[in-house]
């Protein structure tokens, strides 16, 4: 199944609305760090329901936010979730972004980059469309060090790229993006039951759940166009 087919199905089933609920705990901290100024143009890569783009417009007064997704159904749903004339959603391919060179001030991507058919090509495209000094905020929960995420590939038909922290840094640099920062954003909000009440259906033990959310959390890599 292609990325388009997979996520068209998600959107049709209404699973797109759950993206914000699942990712917001850490996404909001990463979004707050983006140096978006009034009038800036922002691209939300793999936008899904479009929650990140709407948040950027609400809090940073970006001049324009484009949400790009490979799923027409996702983009269609996201369009219905906002009436902001400065937020637009388009269907596109990560390997061939429909934007002019040096035309974007900031690129954001949450839990989407690893679906790129060719992640190196995608990074080159991001470096191309970013204006000098522009930033790429790449947030993922599926990465090598997070051992609790490794089984995710079993539940989705789309091939996923699982890089380590160092592989992200190296790939960014090879694409022409300086690595300005890389760190883990822990999820402090999800409720972890105490030992007496802890259910073992989805986790081998409570310590594993604590590690997944409180220690590994979301890996954020920040690149800057040179």
Steps between C-alpha positions, in 0.01 A plus 500: 500500500630847413528795740206657324280191536602440862420849619198551280360208695597663831329824400186326380479309829537822700836403647652830389326681786691291751838628378489815708399309812783247454776745413412829668668417834844535344418683175397817684842528665682461168266744326559758775871494418459579131622856427194589294452875461202696376470464124715188469403221262485155658466154348348217706638188333272200541235720658229239561209679667687831484508562875862622502444756227193636674695532824782687325254750355321544832813564704761644263300700246678329211433669170408175332492133598495222244415148608621233259389139514525205266139406576227694316249398769725633777544831319128522432411436865760748622351768274162447665647542848596866450353817352828694524570644152874495568509123552492282189535127446645333193561145384862436413799271507777535755761443230377782274365789706274736299673817622756736353863493613566716811126566541433351845617642834437193716409135449331294769444123497355287781483122471512513121859527377567128532229426243706666225575258216852646481582695819828635359317640196241653733771675702653638181159635398452658843844663474405627152172666596630654824620857488855559634481478879168316483441209736376142482347361820478122464320316781474120507408233752611217273880491518776251577565585864130475587486121516132514592415640156669229295188284475298779338606387153303181554173691518530710186549400138710805405876451524642718780853634546644441846809713550711557809574841646838503324349393167261795516786741566712354221213503248412860585857611446536307175191681369650839584322561829705597803386319814412771749355271768397146574334379816222289644174656612349278771126450528421618853124505455395150410372317806712209616311289758665421830644154546193360678267603217734454204344296216735266314295455181720724283819522705727239649547710812441846636868593467482454123206738476677758714809472281299537177323819603712666768845428357482435126197710412534686171832543322531854363770588248530863391671587172587844365539583131850633439 
